Amino acid sequence: MTAHLPTINQQVHPYQLKRVLLIEDHDVNRMLLSDYLGYCGYDVRSLSNGAALFSTIKSYQPDLMLLDLKLPDVDGYWLLEQIQQHPYLSKIPIIVVSAFAFKADQDRAISLGARRYLVKPINLNILVMTIQEELAYCCI
């Protein structure tokens, strides 16, 4: 992952504070993404597995989710399917951030409700731009 810290003009302002739920099992990736998005002005909550996903969504009410597909306890595709079965949850934009680089993986995730698909290693600037685009689109 590459990072260039945003300038003050690129950072999200506090009055626009949006909640991002990050589901990532790799400790270093989770800490890097969480810290970087926090620096960019997002309120980030992270999970290392999918076990507490639905209870966390209920209590945290994220504006957007970042989802790794390969988790230790549950298949990320299954999580996408389950999320789409709930009318409220299916409205939360999901950006998949995965090492699965094949087009078939991307197509499957998109068909199951993911809005975007980023392949690891990701460019953090592109991630933030993607998050901003999805939040702008869903909040119109």
A tleap script that builds the chain and sets N, CA, C and O, in Angstrom:
source leaprc.protein.ff14SB
mol = sequence {
  NMET THR ALA HIE LEU PRO THR ILE ASN GLN
  GLN VAL HIE PRO TYR GLN LEU LYS ARG VAL
  LEU LEU ILE GLU ASP HIE ASP VAL ASN ARG
  MET LEU LEU SER ASP TYR LEU GLY TYR CYS
  GLY TYR ASP VAL ARG SER LEU SER ASN GLY
  ALA ALA LEU PHE SER THR ILE LYS SER TYR
  GLN PRO ASP LEU MET LEU LEU ASP LEU LYS
  LEU PRO ASP VAL ASP GLY TYR TRP LEU LEU
  GLU GLN ILE GLN GLN HIE PRO TYR LEU SER
  LYS ILE PRO ILE ILE VAL VAL SER ALA PHE
  ALA PHE LYS ALA ASP GLN ASP ARG ALA ILE
  SER LEU GLY ALA ARG ARG TYR LEU VAL LYS
  PRO ILE ASN LEU ASN ILE LEU VAL MET THR
  ILE GLN GLU GLU LEU ALA TYR CYS CYS CILE
}
set mol.1.N position { 0.847 -1.170 0.000 }
set mol.1.CA position { 0.000 0.000 0.000 }
set mol.1.C position { 0.891 1.231 0.000 }
set mol.1.O position { 1.897 1.283 0.708 }
set mol.2.N position { 0.523 2.193 -0.778 }
set mol.2.CA position { 1.277 3.426 -0.811 }
set mol.2.C position { 0.434 4.531 -0.208 }
set mol.2.O position { -0.793 4.518 -0.302 }
set mol.3.N position { 1.103 5.482 0.409 }
set mol.3.CA position { 0.357 6.560 1.052 }
set mol.3.C position { 1.058 7.888 0.841 }
set mol.3.O position { 2.277 8.005 0.958 }
set mol.4.N position { 0.260 8.864 0.533 }
set mol.4.CA position { 0.686 10.257 0.520 }
set mol.4.C position { -0.336 10.966 1.377 }
set mol.4.O position { -1.526 10.961 1.061 }
set mol.5.N position { 0.109 11.572 2.450 }
set mol.5.CA position { -0.832 12.219 3.350 }
set mol.5.C position { -1.527 13.372 2.637 }
set mol.5.O position { -0.881 14.167 1.954 }
set mol.6.N position { -2.828 13.461 2.796 }
set mol.6.CA position { -3.561 14.541 2.133 }
set mol.6.C position { -3.228 15.892 2.760 }
set mol.6.O position { -2.869 15.997 3.933 }
set mol.7.N position { -3.360 16.895 1.941 }
set mol.7.CA position { -3.188 18.240 2.472 }
set mol.7.C position { -4.425 18.584 3.284 }
set mol.7.O position { -5.413 17.851 3.251 }
set mol.8.N position { -4.379 19.666 3.994 }
set mol.8.CA position { -5.511 20.080 4.818 }
set mol.8.C position { -6.759 20.289 3.963 }
set mol.8.O position { -7.871 20.086 4.451 }
set mol.9.N position { -6.603 20.689 2.704 }
set mol.9.CA position { -7.744 20.901 1.823 }
set mol.9.C position { -8.377 19.591 1.382 }
set mol.9.O position { -9.548 19.573 1.003 }
set mol.10.N position { -7.621 18.486 1.425 }
set mol.10.CA position { -8.138 17.197 1.000 }
set mol.10.C position { -8.772 16.428 2.149 }
set mol.10.O position { -9.508 15.471 1.907 }
set mol.11.N position { -8.513 16.811 3.367 }
set mol.11.CA position { -9.041 16.092 4.510 }
set mol.11.C position { -10.539 16.339 4.650 }
set mol.11.O position { -11.051 17.395 4.278 }
set mol.12.N position { -11.218 15.354 5.186 }
set mol.12.CA position { -12.649 15.498 5.469 }
set mol.12.C position { -12.781 16.417 6.676 }
set mol.12.O position { -12.062 16.253 7.662 }
set mol.13.N position { -13.676 17.364 6.607 }
set mol.13.CA position { -13.853 18.299 7.715 }
set mol.13.C position { -14.703 17.656 8.811 }
set mol.13.O position { -15.542 16.807 8.509 }
set mol.14.N position { -14.509 18.038 10.072 }
set mol.14.CA position { -15.226 17.414 11.185 }
set mol.14.C position { -16.745 17.420 11.039 }
set mol.14.O position { -17.411 16.479 11.472 }
set mol.15.N position { -17.298 18.473 10.432 }
set mol.15.CA position { -18.747 18.511 10.314 }
set mol.15.C position { -19.251 17.486 9.303 }
set mol.15.O position { -20.455 17.242 9.224 }
set mol.16.N position { -18.353 16.887 8.532 }
set mol.16.CA position { -18.713 15.858 7.570 }
set mol.16.C position { -18.316 14.470 8.069 }
set mol.16.O position { -18.303 13.516 7.292 }
set mol.17.N position { -17.997 14.352 9.333 }
set mol.17.CA position { -17.492 13.105 9.890 }
set mol.17.C position { -18.413 11.944 9.530 }
set mol.17.O position { -19.584 11.926 9.908 }
set mol.18.N position { -17.879 10.995 8.810 }
set mol.18.CA position { -18.632 9.819 8.386 }
set mol.18.C position { -18.051 8.586 9.057 }
set mol.18.O position { -16.851 8.503 9.315 }
set mol.19.N position { -18.934 7.627 9.333 }
set mol.19.CA position { -18.526 6.396 9.999 }
set mol.19.C position { -18.192 5.321 8.965 }
set mol.19.O position { -18.998 5.000 8.092 }
set mol.20.N position { -16.990 4.779 9.087 }
set mol.20.CA position { -16.528 3.721 8.190 }
set mol.20.C position { -16.262 2.477 9.025 }
set mol.20.O position { -15.511 2.515 10.000 }
set mol.21.N position { -16.891 1.372 8.625 }
set mol.21.CA position { -16.647 0.092 9.274 }
set mol.21.C position { -15.683 -0.706 8.407 }
set mol.21.O position { -15.966 -0.989 7.243 }
set mol.22.N position { -14.546 -1.063 8.983 }
set mol.22.CA position { -13.488 -1.785 8.285 }
set mol.22.C position { -13.450 -3.221 8.785 }
set mol.22.O position { -13.289 -3.454 9.983 }
set mol.23.N position { -13.596 -4.185 7.882 }
set mol.23.CA position { -13.503 -5.596 8.228 }
set mol.23.C position { -12.274 -6.142 7.517 }
set mol.23.O position { -12.292 -6.374 6.308 }
set mol.24.N position { -11.203 -6.345 8.286 }
set mol.24.CA position { -9.898 -6.750 7.742 }
set mol.24.C position { -9.187 -7.597 8.781 }
set mol.24.O position { -8.997 -7.156 9.915 }
set mol.25.N position { -8.790 -8.814 8.408 }
set mol.25.CA position { -8.175 -9.717 9.384 }
set mol.25.C position { -6.674 -9.502 9.560 }
set mol.25.O position { -6.121 -9.862 10.599 }
set mol.26.N position { -6.020 -8.935 8.587 }
set mol.26.CA position { -4.569 -8.725 8.681 }
set mol.26.C position { -4.301 -7.518 9.580 }
set mol.26.O position { -4.709 -6.399 9.267 }
set mol.27.N position { -3.614 -7.754 10.697 }
set mol.27.CA position { -3.418 -6.718 11.721 }
set mol.27.C position { -2.774 -5.443 11.179 }
set mol.27.O position { -3.245 -4.342 11.462 }
set mol.28.N position { -1.705 -5.585 10.404 }
set mol.28.CA position { -0.990 -4.406 9.899 }
set mol.28.C position { -1.870 -3.622 8.935 }
set mol.28.O position { -1.950 -2.397 9.019 }
set mol.29.N position { -2.531 -4.326 8.019 }
set mol.29.CA position { -3.429 -3.644 7.077 }
set mol.29.C position { -4.553 -2.926 7.811 }
set mol.29.O position { -4.905 -1.794 7.478 }
set mol.30.N position { -5.119 -3.607 8.828 }
set mol.30.CA position { -6.220 -3.018 9.588 }
set mol.30.C position { -5.761 -1.748 10.307 }
set mol.30.O position { -6.455 -0.732 10.273 }
set mol.31.N position { -4.601 -1.802 10.954 }
set mol.31.CA position { -4.102 -0.619 11.673 }
set mol.31.C position { -3.755 0.511 10.704 }
set mol.31.O position { -4.070 1.672 10.968 }
set mol.32.N position { -3.113 0.183 9.591 }
set mol.32.CA position { -2.746 1.208 8.611 }
set mol.32.C position { -3.982 1.890 8.053 }
set mol.32.O position { -4.062 3.118 8.027 }
set mol.33.N position { -4.945 1.096 7.608 }
set mol.33.CA position { -6.161 1.679 7.032 }
set mol.33.C position { -6.935 2.486 8.068 }
set mol.33.O position { -7.414 3.582 7.779 }
set mol.34.N position { -7.054 1.946 9.258 }
set mol.34.CA position { -7.786 2.637 10.315 }
set mol.34.C position { -7.119 3.964 10.668 }
set mol.34.O position { -7.787 4.993 10.765 }
set mol.35.N position { -5.816 3.938 10.857 }
set mol.35.CA position { -5.089 5.165 11.196 }
set mol.35.C position { -5.158 6.190 10.068 }
set mol.35.O position { -5.383 7.374 10.317 }
set mol.36.N position { -4.966 5.743 8.842 }
set mol.36.CA position { -4.967 6.665 7.707 }
set mol.36.C position { -6.347 7.296 7.521 }
set mol.36.O position { -6.460 8.507 7.327 }
set mol.37.N position { -7.383 6.481 7.582 }
set mol.37.CA position { -8.731 7.030 7.416 }
set mol.37.C position { -9.107 7.940 8.579 }
set mol.37.O position { -9.814 8.931 8.393 }
set mol.38.N position { -8.638 7.608 9.767 }
set mol.38.CA position { -8.848 8.495 10.908 }
set mol.38.C position { -8.163 9.833 10.702 }
set mol.38.O position { -8.727 10.884 11.006 }
set mol.39.N position { -6.931 9.789 10.180 }
set mol.39.CA position { -6.205 11.022 9.871 }
set mol.39.C position { -6.957 11.855 8.828 }
set mol.39.O position { -6.940 13.085 8.867 }
set mol.40.N position { -7.615 11.162 7.899 }
set mol.40.CA position { -8.368 11.856 6.847 }
set mol.40.C position { -9.711 12.380 7.344 }
set mol.40.O position { -10.442 13.018 6.587 }
set mol.41.N position { -10.043 12.121 8.602 }
set mol.41.CA position { -11.242 12.697 9.184 }
set mol.41.C position { -12.423 11.755 9.308 }
set mol.41.O position { -13.527 12.199 9.624 }
set mol.42.N position { -12.226 10.480 9.070 }
set mol.42.CA position { -13.316 9.525 9.209 }
set mol.42.C position { -13.320 8.928 10.607 }
set mol.42.O position { -12.276 8.785 11.244 }
set mol.43.N position { -14.509 8.585 11.067 }
set mol.43.CA position { -14.676 7.857 12.314 }
set mol.43.C position { -14.651 6.384 11.918 }
set mol.43.O position { -15.586 5.899 11.280 }
set mol.44.N position { -13.590 5.670 12.291 }
set mol.44.CA position { -13.388 4.300 11.827 }
set mol.44.C position { -13.531 3.318 12.985 }
set mol.44.O position { -12.965 3.513 14.061 }
set mol.45.N position { -14.282 2.286 12.746 }
set mol.45.CA position { -14.353 1.145 13.667 }
set mol.45.C position { -13.893 -0.056 12.857 }
set mol.45.O position { -14.295 -0.220 11.705 }
set mol.46.N position { -13.063 -0.890 13.444 }
set mol.46.CA position { -12.537 -2.024 12.693 }
set mol.46.C position { -12.816 -3.346 13.397 }
set mol.46.O position { -12.890 -3.429 14.623 }
set mol.47.N position { -12.965 -4.367 12.572 }
set mol.47.CA position { -13.165 -5.737 13.044 }
set mol.47.C position { -12.117 -6.621 12.382 }
set mol.47.O position { -11.754 -6.407 11.225 }
set mol.48.N position { -11.632 -7.614 13.120 }
set mol.48.CA position { -10.636 -8.532 12.561 }
set mol.48.C position { -11.283 -9.788 11.982 }
set mol.48.O position { -10.600 -10.617 11.381 }
set mol.49.N position { -12.575 -9.927 12.158 }
set mol.49.CA position { -13.299 -11.068 11.581 }
set mol.49.C position { -14.752 -10.666 11.383 }
set mol.49.O position { -15.159 -9.557 11.729 }
set mol.50.N position { -15.523 -11.583 10.822 }
set mol.50.CA position { -16.907 -11.258 10.510 }
set mol.50.C position { -17.915 -11.631 11.578 }
set mol.50.O position { -19.106 -11.366 11.416 }
set mol.51.N position { -17.462 -12.246 12.676 }
set mol.51.CA position { -18.383 -12.759 13.697 }
set mol.51.C position { -19.293 -11.679 14.280 }
set mol.51.O position { -20.482 -11.922 14.486 }
set mol.52.N position { -18.760 -10.512 14.544 }
set mol.52.CA position { -19.536 -9.453 15.187 }
set mol.52.C position { -20.053 -8.412 14.189 }
set mol.52.O position { -20.486 -7.331 14.588 }
set mol.53.N position { -20.010 -8.734 12.905 }
set mol.53.CA position { -20.363 -7.744 11.892 }
set mol.53.C position { -21.775 -7.187 12.083 }
set mol.53.O position { -21.959 -5.970 12.107 }
set mol.54.N position { -22.758 -8.051 12.218 }
set mol.54.CA position { -24.137 -7.567 12.250 }
set mol.54.C position { -24.465 -6.816 13.539 }
set mol.54.O position { -25.214 -5.840 13.514 }
set mol.55.N position { -23.914 -7.261 14.651 }
set mol.55.CA position { -24.146 -6.514 15.895 }
set mol.55.C position { -23.415 -5.170 15.856 }
set mol.55.O position { -23.910 -4.179 16.393 }
set mol.56.N position { -22.241 -5.136 15.222 }
set mol.56.CA position { -21.504 -3.875 15.098 }
set mol.56.C position { -22.228 -2.911 14.174 }
set mol.56.O position { -22.292 -1.714 14.454 }
set mol.57.N position { -22.769 -3.417 13.082 }
set mol.57.CA position { -23.534 -2.556 12.168 }
set mol.57.C position { -24.713 -1.942 12.915 }
set mol.57.O position { -25.000 -0.753 12.772 }
set mol.58.N position { -25.388 -2.758 13.707 }
set mol.58.CA position { -26.564 -2.263 14.440 }
set mol.58.C position { -26.189 -1.167 15.428 }
set mol.58.O position { -26.889 -0.158 15.525 }
set mol.59.N position { -25.094 -1.350 16.163 }
set mol.59.CA position { -24.724 -0.366 17.184 }
set mol.59.C position { -23.968 0.832 16.601 }
set mol.59.O position { -24.133 1.956 17.076 }
set mol.60.N position { -23.152 0.603 15.591 }
set mol.60.CA position { -22.284 1.658 15.048 }
set mol.60.C position { -22.951 2.438 13.917 }
set mol.60.O position { -22.663 3.620 13.733 }
set mol.61.N position { -23.820 1.805 13.173 }
set mol.61.CA position { -24.534 2.395 12.044 }
set mol.61.C position { -23.577 3.086 11.067 }
set mol.61.O position { -23.605 4.308 10.921 }
set mol.62.N position { -22.733 2.296 10.402 }
set mol.62.CA position { -21.747 2.888 9.491 }
set mol.62.C position { -22.397 3.528 8.268 }
set mol.62.O position { -23.473 3.127 7.823 }
set mol.63.N position { -21.709 4.531 7.745 }
set mol.63.CA position { -22.126 5.155 6.490 }
set mol.63.C position { -21.586 4.382 5.297 }
set mol.63.O position { -22.114 4.478 4.190 }
set mol.64.N position { -20.512 3.605 5.539 }
set mol.64.CA position { -19.844 2.868 4.480 }
set mol.64.C position { -19.058 1.729 5.120 }
set mol.64.O position { -18.629 1.830 6.269 }
set mol.65.N position { -18.869 0.633 4.362 }
set mol.65.CA position { -18.071 -0.492 4.859 }
set mol.65.C position { -16.950 -0.813 3.874 }
set mol.65.O position { -17.123 -0.745 2.657 }
set mol.66.N position { -15.801 -1.162 4.438 }
set mol.66.CA position { -14.680 -1.706 3.676 }
set mol.66.C position { -14.565 -3.164 4.076 }
set mol.66.O position { -14.422 -3.468 5.260 }
set mol.67.N position { -14.623 -4.063 3.119 }
set mol.67.CA position { -14.702 -5.487 3.411 }
set mol.67.C position { -13.613 -6.269 2.700 }
set mol.67.O position { -13.485 -6.213 1.477 }
set mol.68.N position { -12.832 -6.997 3.480 }
set mol.68.CA position { -11.905 -7.981 2.933 }
set mol.68.C position { -12.713 -9.249 2.701 }
set mol.68.O position { -13.584 -9.570 3.509 }
set mol.69.N position { -12.453 -9.976 1.628 }
set mol.69.CA position { -13.235 -11.170 1.328 }
set mol.69.C position { -12.720 -12.428 2.026 }
set mol.69.O position { -13.483 -13.358 2.286 }
set mol.70.N position { -11.426 -12.449 2.325 }
set mol.70.CA position { -10.852 -13.640 2.959 }
set mol.70.C position { -10.675 -13.359 4.447 }
set mol.70.O position { -9.717 -12.716 4.875 }
set mol.71.N position { -11.626 -13.860 5.212 }
set mol.71.CA position { -11.611 -13.675 6.661 }
set mol.71.C position { -11.450 -15.038 7.324 }
set mol.71.O position { -11.810 -16.055 6.733 }
set mol.72.N position { -10.914 -15.074 8.542 }
set mol.72.CA position { -10.626 -16.367 9.173 }
set mol.72.C position { -11.861 -17.171 9.571 }
set mol.72.O position { -11.799 -18.398 9.651 }
set mol.73.N position { -12.973 -16.498 9.818 }
set mol.73.CA position { -14.131 -17.206 10.360 }
set mol.73.C position { -15.316 -17.305 9.416 }
set mol.73.O position { -16.215 -18.116 9.640 }
set mol.74.N position { -15.333 -16.500 8.371 }
set mol.74.CA position { -16.492 -16.493 7.476 }
set mol.74.C position { -16.047 -16.003 6.092 }
set mol.74.O position { -15.098 -15.231 5.957 }
set mol.75.N position { -16.749 -16.467 5.098 }
set mol.75.CA position { -16.473 -16.074 3.723 }
set mol.75.C position { -17.061 -14.690 3.448 }
set mol.75.O position { -18.235 -14.451 3.732 }
set mol.76.N position { -16.260 -13.783 2.901 }
set mol.76.CA position { -16.726 -12.438 2.611 }
set mol.76.C position { -17.875 -12.400 1.617 }
set mol.76.O position { -18.742 -11.531 1.703 }
set mol.77.N position { -17.888 -13.332 0.678 }
set mol.77.CA position { -19.003 -13.400 -0.266 }
set mol.77.C position { -20.300 -13.726 0.473 }
set mol.77.O position { -21.354 -13.174 0.156 }
set mol.78.N position { -20.222 -14.612 1.446 }
set mol.78.CA position { -21.398 -14.962 2.241 }
set mol.78.C position { -21.902 -13.726 2.991 }
set mol.78.O position { -23.107 -13.490 3.072 }
set mol.79.N position { -20.968 -12.938 3.541 }
set mol.79.CA position { -21.368 -11.707 4.234 }
set mol.79.C position { -22.101 -10.767 3.283 }
set mol.79.O position { -23.121 -10.184 3.650 }
set mol.80.N position { -21.591 -10.618 2.072 }
set mol.80.CA position { -22.264 -9.771 1.086 }
set mol.80.C position { -23.687 -10.266 0.828 }
set mol.80.O position { -24.622 -9.468 0.757 }
set mol.81.N position { -23.847 -11.571 0.690 }
set mol.81.CA position { -25.182 -12.144 0.467 }
set mol.81.C position { -26.112 -11.834 1.642 }
set mol.81.O position { -27.264 -11.449 1.443 }
set mol.82.N position { -25.609 -12.003 2.851 }
set mol.82.CA position { -26.431 -11.768 4.041 }
set mol.82.C position { -26.818 -10.294 4.169 }
set mol.82.O position { -27.952 -9.982 4.532 }
set mol.83.N position { -25.902 -9.407 3.879 }
set mol.83.CA position { -26.170 -7.972 3.958 }
set mol.83.C position { -27.278 -7.586 2.978 }
set mol.83.O position { -28.148 -6.781 3.310 }
set mol.84.N position { -27.248 -8.153 1.781 }
set mol.84.CA position { -28.238 -7.806 0.763 }
set mol.84.C position { -29.641 -8.286 1.113 }
set mol.84.O position { -30.616 -7.809 0.532 }
set mol.85.N position { -29.758 -9.214 2.046 }
set mol.85.CA position { -31.067 -9.717 2.444 }
set mol.85.C position { -31.787 -8.797 3.432 }
set mol.85.O position { -32.949 -9.031 3.763 }
set mol.86.N position { -31.105 -7.758 3.899 }
set mol.86.CA position { -31.698 -6.809 4.839 }
set mol.86.C position { -31.858 -5.456 4.131 }
set mol.86.O position { -30.857 -4.857 3.737 }
set mol.87.N position { -33.078 -4.966 3.961 }
set mol.87.CA position { -33.296 -3.717 3.216 }
set mol.87.C position { -32.460 -2.540 3.723 }
set mol.87.O position { -31.905 -1.795 2.915 }
set mol.88.N position { -32.359 -2.357 5.042 }
set mol.88.CA position { -31.580 -1.234 5.570 }
set mol.88.C position { -30.092 -1.427 5.297 }
set mol.88.O position { -29.411 -0.497 4.863 }
set mol.89.N position { -29.594 -2.618 5.548 }
set mol.89.CA position { -28.160 -2.881 5.377 }
set mol.89.C position { -27.725 -2.806 3.927 }
set mol.89.O position { -26.608 -2.383 3.631 }
set mol.90.N position { -28.598 -3.212 3.025 }
set mol.90.CA position { -28.234 -3.226 1.604 }
set mol.90.C position { -28.020 -1.818 1.048 }
set mol.90.O position { -27.473 -1.664 -0.044 }
set mol.91.N position { -28.442 -0.798 1.784 }
set mol.91.CA position { -28.242 0.586 1.338 }
set mol.91.C position { -26.878 1.147 1.736 }
set mol.91.O position { -26.479 2.206 1.253 }
set mol.92.N position { -26.168 0.449 2.607 }
set mol.92.CA position { -24.838 0.892 3.026 }
set mol.92.C position { -23.842 0.519 1.933 }
set mol.92.O position { -23.713 -0.659 1.600 }
set mol.93.N position { -23.136 1.499 1.368 }
set mol.93.CA position { -22.164 1.163 0.322 }
set mol.93.C position { -21.034 0.299 0.879 }
set mol.93.O position { -20.508 0.549 1.963 }
set mol.94.N position { -20.681 -0.726 0.099 }
set mol.94.CA position { -19.593 -1.619 0.482 }
set mol.94.C position { -18.518 -1.550 -0.584 }
set mol.94.O position { -18.777 -1.729 -1.774 }
set mol.95.N position { -17.309 -1.285 -0.126 }
set mol.95.CA position { -16.139 -1.323 -0.996 }
set mol.95.C position { -15.326 -2.540 -0.580 }
set mol.95.O position { -14.861 -2.629 0.556 }
set mol.96.N position { -15.158 -3.468 -1.500 }
set mol.96.CA position { -14.336 -4.640 -1.229 }
set mol.96.C position { -12.878 -4.256 -1.427 }
set mol.96.O position { -12.507 -3.643 -2.427 }
set mol.97.N position { -12.058 -4.633 -0.446 }
set mol.97.CA position { -10.610 -4.426 -0.512 }
set mol.97.C position { -10.002 -5.809 -0.328 }
set mol.97.O position { -9.926 -6.315 0.791 }
set mol.98.N position { -9.568 -6.420 -1.434 }
set mol.98.CA position { -9.184 -7.823 -1.393 }
set mol.98.C position { -7.935 -8.100 -2.215 }
set mol.98.O position { -7.605 -7.363 -3.144 }
set mol.99.N position { -7.249 -9.180 -1.853 }
set mol.99.CA position { -6.104 -9.643 -2.633 }
set mol.99.C position { -6.562 -10.513 -3.801 }
set mol.99.O position { -5.762 -10.838 -4.678 }
set mol.100.N position { -7.846 -10.895 -3.821 }
set mol.100.CA position { -8.370 -11.674 -4.941 }
set mol.100.C position { -8.407 -10.770 -6.171 }
set mol.100.O position { -9.216 -9.845 -6.245 }
set mol.101.N position { -7.532 -11.042 -7.131 }
set mol.101.CA position { -7.354 -10.120 -8.247 }
set mol.101.C position { -8.045 -10.557 -9.536 }
set mol.101.O position { -8.047 -9.810 -10.514 }
set mol.102.N position { -8.629 -11.746 -9.552 }
set mol.102.CA position { -9.255 -12.213 -10.784 }
set mol.102.C position { -10.563 -11.480 -11.055 }
set mol.102.O position { -11.294 -11.114 -10.135 }
set mol.103.N position { -10.838 -11.276 -12.335 }
set mol.103.CA position { -12.059 -10.592 -12.735 }
set mol.103.C position { -13.296 -11.333 -12.242 }
set mol.103.O position { -14.297 -10.704 -11.900 }
set mol.104.N position { -13.238 -12.647 -12.201 }
set mol.104.CA position { -14.380 -13.432 -11.712 }
set mol.104.C position { -14.688 -13.097 -10.250 }
set mol.104.O position { -15.853 -13.038 -9.859 }
set mol.105.N position { -13.646 -12.879 -9.445 }
set mol.105.CA position { -13.858 -12.495 -8.045 }
set mol.105.C position { -14.519 -11.127 -7.967 }
set mol.105.O position { -15.448 -10.919 -7.187 }
set mol.106.N position { -14.038 -10.204 -8.776 }
set mol.106.CA position { -14.599 -8.853 -8.791 }
set mol.106.C position { -16.055 -8.878 -9.246 }
set mol.106.O position { -16.915 -8.247 -8.632 }
set mol.107.N position { -16.324 -9.606 -10.323 }
set mol.107.CA position { -17.693 -9.694 -10.842 }
set mol.107.C position { -18.639 -10.308 -9.811 }
set mol.107.O position { -19.769 -9.849 -9.641 }
set mol.108.N position { -18.169 -11.345 -9.130 }
set mol.108.CA position { -19.005 -11.996 -8.125 }
set mol.108.C position { -19.336 -11.039 -6.980 }
set mol.108.O position { -20.484 -10.968 -6.540 }
set mol.109.N position { -18.331 -10.303 -6.497 }
set mol.109.CA position { -18.559 -9.363 -5.396 }
set mol.109.C position { -19.527 -8.256 -5.811 }
set mol.109.O position { -20.414 -7.884 -5.043 }
set mol.110.N position { -19.360 -7.742 -7.000 }
set mol.110.CA position { -20.249 -6.684 -7.493 }
set mol.110.C position { -21.671 -7.234 -7.649 }
set mol.110.O position { -22.640 -6.552 -7.314 }
set mol.111.N position { -21.797 -8.456 -8.153 }
set mol.111.CA position { -23.134 -9.044 -8.326 }
set mol.111.C position { -23.810 -9.306 -6.983 }
set mol.111.O position { -25.037 -9.385 -6.912 }
set mol.112.N position { -23.021 -9.440 -5.919 }
set mol.112.CA position { -23.568 -9.669 -4.584 }
set mol.112.C position { -23.793 -8.376 -3.803 }
set mol.112.O position { -24.153 -8.416 -2.627 }
set mol.113.N position { -23.582 -7.234 -4.452 }
set mol.113.CA position { -23.936 -5.976 -3.815 }
set mol.113.C position { -22.802 -5.026 -3.496 }
set mol.113.O position { -23.057 -3.906 -3.052 }
set mol.114.N position { -21.548 -5.431 -3.705 }
set mol.114.CA position { -20.440 -4.494 -3.475 }
set mol.114.C position { -20.533 -3.368 -4.498 }
set mol.114.O position { -20.857 -3.601 -5.662 }
set mol.115.N position { -20.248 -2.154 -4.056 }
set mol.115.CA position { -20.307 -1.002 -4.971 }
set mol.115.C position { -19.010 -0.832 -5.752 }
set mol.115.O position { -19.023 -0.445 -6.920 }
set mol.116.N position { -17.900 -1.123 -5.100 }
set mol.116.CA position { -16.580 -0.994 -5.726 }
set mol.116.C position { -15.715 -2.157 -5.278 }
set mol.116.O position { -16.015 -2.838 -4.297 }
set mol.117.N position { -14.627 -2.371 -6.024 }
set mol.117.CA position { -13.705 -3.466 -5.726 }
set mol.117.C position { -12.291 -2.950 -5.952 }
set mol.117.O position { -11.930 -2.575 -7.068 }
set mol.118.N position { -11.498 -2.933 -4.893 }
set mol.118.CA position { -10.101 -2.507 -4.981 }
set mol.118.C position { -9.206 -3.696 -4.664 }
set mol.118.O position { -9.431 -4.414 -3.690 }
set mol.119.N position { -8.187 -3.895 -5.499 }
set mol.119.CA position { -7.274 -5.020 -5.325 }
set mol.119.C position { -6.053 -4.569 -4.532 }
set mol.119.O position { -5.452 -3.535 -4.821 }
set mol.120.N position { -5.697 -5.372 -3.520 }
set mol.120.CA position { -4.502 -5.110 -2.711 }
set mol.120.C position { -3.265 -5.450 -3.530 }
set mol.120.O position { -3.313 -6.370 -4.347 }
set mol.121.N position { -2.171 -4.743 -3.339 }
set mol.121.CA position { -2.027 -3.585 -2.461 }
set mol.121.C position { -2.720 -2.372 -3.079 }
set mol.121.O position { -2.671 -2.167 -4.292 }
set mol.122.N position { -3.353 -1.588 -2.246 }
set mol.122.CA position { -4.122 -0.453 -2.740 }
set mol.122.C position { -3.357 0.847 -2.545 }
set mol.122.O position { -2.498 0.967 -1.672 }
set mol.123.N position { -3.693 1.800 -3.376 }
set mol.123.CA position { -3.189 3.161 -3.239 }
set mol.123.C position { -4.160 3.866 -2.295 }
set mol.123.O position { -5.355 3.948 -2.578 }
set mol.124.N position { -3.656 4.364 -1.191 }
set mol.124.CA position { -4.534 4.958 -0.182 }
set mol.124.C position { -5.244 6.213 -0.678 }
set mol.124.O position { -6.363 6.501 -0.253 }
set mol.125.N position { -4.607 6.955 -1.568 }
set mol.125.CA position { -5.274 8.129 -2.132 }
set mol.125.C position { -6.480 7.714 -2.970 }
set mol.125.O position { -7.526 8.362 -2.921 }
set mol.126.N position { -6.336 6.637 -3.737 }
set mol.126.CA position { -7.456 6.137 -4.531 }
set mol.126.C position { -8.548 5.615 -3.610 }
set mol.126.O position { -9.732 5.798 -3.892 }
set mol.127.N position { -8.170 4.971 -2.519 }
set mol.127.CA position { -9.161 4.504 -1.559 }
set mol.127.C position { -9.986 5.661 -1.016 }
set mol.127.O position { -11.214 5.585 -0.980 }
set mol.128.N position { -9.326 6.726 -0.596 }
set mol.128.CA position { -10.046 7.874 -0.030 }
set mol.128.C position { -10.939 8.519 -1.089 }
set mol.128.O position { -12.068 8.907 -0.791 }
set mol.129.N position { -10.448 8.636 -2.311 }
set mol.129.CA position { -11.289 9.200 -3.381 }
set mol.129.C position { -12.504 8.308 -3.640 }
set mol.129.O position { -13.606 8.807 -3.870 }
set mol.130.N position { -12.305 7.004 -3.604 }
set mol.130.CA position { -13.403 6.063 -3.812 }
set mol.130.C position { -14.432 6.179 -2.689 }
set mol.130.O position { -15.636 6.181 -2.943 }
set mol.131.N position { -13.963 6.275 -1.465 }
set mol.131.CA position { -14.863 6.454 -0.319 }
set mol.131.C position { -15.662 7.750 -0.479 }
set mol.131.O position { -16.879 7.761 -0.293 }
set mol.132.N position { -14.976 8.835 -0.822 }
set mol.132.CA position { -15.664 10.114 -0.995 }
set mol.132.C position { -16.727 10.033 -2.095 }
set mol.132.O position { -17.831 10.554 -1.934 }
set mol.133.N position { -16.396 9.387 -3.199 }
set mol.133.CA position { -17.348 9.238 -4.294 }
set mol.133.C position { -18.578 8.436 -3.865 }
set mol.133.O position { -19.710 8.820 -4.157 }
set mol.134.N position { -18.347 7.335 -3.179 }
set mol.134.CA position { -19.467 6.492 -2.748 }
set mol.134.C position { -20.342 7.204 -1.721 }
set mol.134.O position { -21.567 7.096 -1.765 }
set mol.135.N position { -19.722 7.921 -0.810 }
set mol.135.CA position { -20.506 8.662 0.190 }
set mol.135.C position { -21.290 9.788 -0.465 }
set mol.135.O position { -22.428 10.056 -0.080 }
set mol.136.N position { -20.698 10.445 -1.446 }
set mol.136.CA position { -21.408 11.515 -2.155 }
set mol.136.C position { -22.580 10.946 -2.940 }
set mol.136.O position { -23.653 11.547 -2.991 }
set mol.137.N position { -22.371 9.786 -3.550 }
set mol.137.CA position { -23.422 9.164 -4.358 }
set mol.137.C position { -24.582 8.670 -3.501 }
set mol.137.O position { -25.747 8.869 -3.846 }
set mol.138.N position { -24.258 8.030 -2.391 }
set mol.138.CA position { -25.315 7.437 -1.558 }
set mol.138.C position { -26.078 8.484 -0.755 }
set mol.138.O position { -27.194 8.224 -0.304 }
set mol.139.N position { -25.498 9.644 -0.574 }
set mol.139.CA position { -26.119 10.666 0.276 }
set mol.139.C position { -26.781 11.768 -0.512 }
set mol.139.O position { -27.116 12.811 0.049 }
set mol.140.N position { -26.977 11.563 -1.799 }
set mol.140.CA position { -27.631 12.582 -2.642 }
set mol.140.C position { -29.114 12.588 -2.366 }
set mol.140.O position { -29.851 13.370 -2.967 }
savepdb mol mol.pdb
quit
